[in-house]
Amino acid sequence: MSYTPELVAELEILALFNLDSSQEGLKVHQTAAPTAVAAARRLFDKELITQPDGGYLTSLGRDAAEHAQGLLTILSTAQKEAA
């Protein structure tokens, strides 16, 4: 399996969620980039978020967002250390 542009767009949406608050959702407006709108819809179809245009993370979505954000932190830290 490779990182497709579609998967990267989904990861980018998951990275936007604030994991410090389960009461804070996300809204992807129809005027957003088409890749973001489509990514939100796919995350909804995969039952990771509660609405096709964002909403809140489901339990599985929270797990995915935690992993996605953790990976970004690790990769960002490793990049800084290598520089």
Stockholm file with secondary structure:
# STOCKHOLM 1.0

chainA/1-83         MSYTPELVAELEILALFNLDSSQEGLKVHQTAAPTAVAAARRLFDKELITQPDGGYLTSLGRDAAEHAQGLLTILSTAQKEAA
#=GR chainA/1-83 SS CCCCHHHHHHHHHHHHSCTTCTTCCEECCTTSCHHHHHHHHHHHHTTSEEETTEEEECHHHHHHHHHHHHHHHHHHHHHHHHC
#=GC SS_cons        CCCCHHHHHHHHHHHHSCTTCTTCCEECCTTSCHHHHHHHHHHHHTTSEEETTEEEECHHHHHHHHHHHHHHHHHHHHHHHHC
//
